[in-house]
Amino acid sequence: MQDPLHNVERLTLYQRVCEIIQADSHRMLCLHALQQLALPQSYLGAGFLRNAIWDFLHNKSTPTPLNDVDVIYFDANNTQPGKDTFYEMQLNEVLPQVKWQVKNQTRMHVLHGHAPYKSCEDAISYWIEKETCVAIALSSADSVALSASASASASAGGNISASSSFETVGPFEILAPFGLQGNFAGTISINPKNPRPDVFNERIQNKRWCEIWPTLTVKR
């Protein structure tokens, strides 16, 4: 049985994410563009959400530009790489100023020598940094209604039935296999589920995260 106080804290962080993303007009446009495709289990992942939280922690008045926008989805019925390219072209028609990267997670396990992933949530749980293992999408109307019930339960000190890695809050669905505590703590942590220190260190150096967001703390 989960601790109700832990659930309330988790929901508070998810609600803070909602506020951060809703205040970012560019990210909202990206989310709406993805929603138009109606891909199965589709989210915007990695730096799309991670960087927004880091910008918030550093009180940046202007969002740090995104090098690309990572689209993940899970479609076991069509795993041809050409479909990813087709979806990128469709997204480019909506927002041509964005560098879209679309990947069907049903085949990504092959690149890393893992067992087949069961879902987008499972797939992102293997990404190199724990704080990168996050994704967000616009939710359906039914999910918003469910979220309202969860919020009411949390306010009353009740337990929230949603899992610790998936939450629907306000207009968003959020995946966070390791939670959001590390993101809001400003850490960069190696993923214990897929520990690759060489890649971890190379990414920190090449991506200059600690230069762009100087208060971040690296946890190896």
ChimeraX attribute file (.defattr): number of C-alpha atoms within 10 A of each C-alpha:
attribute: neighborCount
match mode: 1-to-1
recipient: residues
	/A:1	5
	/A:2	11
	/A:3	11
	/A:4	16
	/A:5	13
	/A:6	14
	/A:7	21
	/A:8	21
	/A:9	13
	/A:10	20
	/A:11	23
	/A:12	15
	/A:13	16
	/A:14	23
	/A:15	17
	/A:16	16
	/A:17	23
	/A:18	18
	/A:19	12
	/A:20	16
	/A:21	19
	/A:22	14
	/A:23	11
	/A:24	13
	/A:25	10
	/A:26	13
	/A:27	20
	/A:28	15
	/A:29	13
	/A:30	20
	/A:31	19
	/A:32	13
	/A:33	17
	/A:34	21
	/A:35	16
	/A:36	11
	/A:37	12
	/A:38	10
	/A:39	15
	/A:40	13
	/A:41	15
	/A:42	24
	/A:43	27
	/A:44	26
	/A:45	24
	/A:46	22
	/A:47	20
	/A:48	24
	/A:49	23
	/A:50	20
	/A:51	20
	/A:52	22
	/A:53	21
	/A:54	25
	/A:55	17
	/A:56	16
	/A:57	16
	/A:58	15
	/A:59	10
	/A:60	12
	/A:61	8
	/A:62	9
	/A:63	15
	/A:64	13
	/A:65	9
	/A:66	14
	/A:67	11
	/A:68	12
	/A:69	19
	/A:70	18
	/A:71	26
	/A:72	27
	/A:73	23
	/A:74	23
	/A:75	18
	/A:76	14
	/A:77	7
	/A:78	12
	/A:79	16
	/A:80	12
	/A:81	12
	/A:82	10
	/A:83	14
	/A:84	19
	/A:85	15
	/A:86	12
	/A:87	19
	/A:88	18
	/A:89	15
	/A:90	17
	/A:91	21
	/A:92	15
	/A:93	11
	/A:94	15
	/A:95	15
	/A:96	12
	/A:97	8
	/A:98	15
	/A:99	15
	/A:100	22
	/A:101	16
	/A:102	23
	/A:103	21
	/A:104	23
	/A:105	26
	/A:106	21
	/A:107	17
	/A:108	17
	/A:109	14
	/A:110	12
	/A:111	7
	/A:112	9
	/A:113	8
	/A:114	12
	/A:115	9
	/A:116	14
	/A:117	19
	/A:118	12
	/A:119	15
	/A:120	22
	/A:121	24
	/A:122	16
	/A:123	22
	/A:124	24
	/A:125	23
	/A:126	21
	/A:127	20
	/A:128	22
	/A:129	27
	/A:130	26
	/A:131	28
	/A:132	26
	/A:133	27
	/A:134	29
	/A:135	26
	/A:136	26
	/A:137	23
	/A:138	22
	/A:139	17
	/A:140	14
	/A:141	11
	/A:142	8
	/A:143	18
	/A:144	18
	/A:145	14
	/A:146	14
	/A:147	23
	/A:148	14
	/A:149	12
	/A:150	23
	/A:151	20
	/A:152	12
	/A:153	17
	/A:154	21
	/A:155	11
	/A:156	11
	/A:157	14
	/A:158	16
	/A:159	18
	/A:160	23
	/A:161	12
	/A:162	12
	/A:163	10
	/A:164	18
	/A:165	17
	/A:166	19
	/A:167	24
	/A:168	26
	/A:169	25
	/A:170	20
	/A:171	17
	/A:172	23
	/A:173	21
	/A:174	27
	/A:175	26
	/A:176	23
	/A:177	21
	/A:178	18
	/A:179	21
	/A:180	24
	/A:181	14
	/A:182	14
	/A:183	25
	/A:184	17
	/A:185	15
	/A:186	20
	/A:187	18
	/A:188	22
	/A:189	18
	/A:190	22
	/A:191	21
	/A:192	13
	/A:193	12
	/A:194	15
	/A:195	15
	/A:196	14
	/A:197	13
	/A:198	8
	/A:199	13
	/A:200	18
	/A:201	13
	/A:202	11
	/A:203	14
	/A:204	15
	/A:205	12
	/A:206	8
	/A:207	10
	/A:208	12
	/A:209	17
	/A:210	14
	/A:211	11
	/A:212	13
	/A:213	17
	/A:214	12
	/A:215	15
	/A:216	18
	/A:217	13
	/A:218	14
	/A:219	9
	/A:220	13
